[in-house]
Amino acid sequence: MIAVEKPRHRATAAVALQSARYEDGYRLRLAFTDGKVNVVDFGPFLQSSRHPAIRVYLNKRRFKRFTVEDGFLHWNDFDLVFPMAELYAGRISGVPSGSDTGPHHKATGQLAPQGA
């Protein structure tokens, strides 16, 4: 006889970004692996930023060159990346200085603080 213990709980699968499609302005339609779809407006974040490495994405041709790779949305080889939780919630909030989550910029290696 072989005894096998059944797991008491089942781990839930992680949700990933499945696809992104440009809508208009600075809005993208994001579809997730669990079926959820959000239209996220990146405009307020980009327009409130004073950081030149982030402001370059106000150029719509550059903004439209996003990539979905391994479930993540990014621009220019992870030059600009947003937290999955914010994308899933459907809003980009910006982050106060000193926080360890939020939009990141590769060139500076730092968070992109709100209003930065």
N, C-alpha and C positions, 0 to 999 in steps of 0.2 A: 504494500500500500504506500502511496505517496501522498503526503499532505502538502498542500500549497495554500499559503495564506493569501487571501484576497486583499487588495489594497482597500483601505478604509475611505480614501477620497481619491478622486481623479484630478490630476493636474489639468488646468485649463491651458489651451494653446495660446500662445502670444499672438496678438493682433499685429499685423504688419500692413504697410501701405502697399496696395496692389497696383494702382495706376494713378496718374495725374494728367489732367487735361486743362489746357489754357481756356479760360472762359472769356474774360474781357478785363480791361484795366490791369489791376494787379491781383486778379482773382483766379484761383485754380480750383477745379473740381477734383476732389480726392476720393478714391474708392479704396476701402480697406478689405482685408481678407475675410472679415466676419460679415460682409455685406453692407456695412454702414457707408454712406456717401455724404461728404460735406463740401460746401463751397467755402473756401477760406480766402479772405481778403488780406493780402500782405501789404496793401497800400499804406494804411496808417502807420505800421511799423517802419516801413522804408522811408516814408515822408517825414517822420518825426526824428529819424536818426540824423546825427551830425557827423557820423564816422564816414570818411570818404570811401573806405573799402566796402561799406554797406550801401552807400548812396549810389554807387555805380549801377546797382540793380534797379534804379529808377528809370534807366534806359530800358524801354520795353523790349527791344531786340535782345538785350542781355538777360532780362528777366525771363523771357520765354525759353531760354536755353537751360531749363532745369532737367534733372535726371531722376528717375526712380531706380535705385540699385539696392538689392538685398533688403527690400522693404523700407528703405529710407529715401526721403526727398532731399535733394541737395542741388547746389549750383556750383559749376566749375570745379569738379573733383573735390567736393566737400568744402569748398571755399565758404559757403554759407549753408548752415543746417539748422533746422528748427526741431524742438522737442516733439517726439511722437505724441505725447499726451496733449499738447496744445493743438496739433493738427487734428487729432481724433476729436477733441472738444469743439473744433471748428473756429478757433480764434487764436490769434497771436497776441500775447499780452505785453511782451517786452519784460525785462527783468531788472530789478534794482542792482546796483553794483554790489559785489561781494557774494552774490548767490552762485550756487554751483549748477544751476540749470538755466536753460534759456537758449536763445539763438546764439550761435558761436560763429566766429569768423576765423578762418584758418590762418590768414596772414598775421594776425596779432596774437593768436593763441589764447585770446581772452574772450569772455562773454561779451555780447553786444548789449550793453545796458540800455534800459529804456531812455529814450531821448539822447542817446550817445551818437 
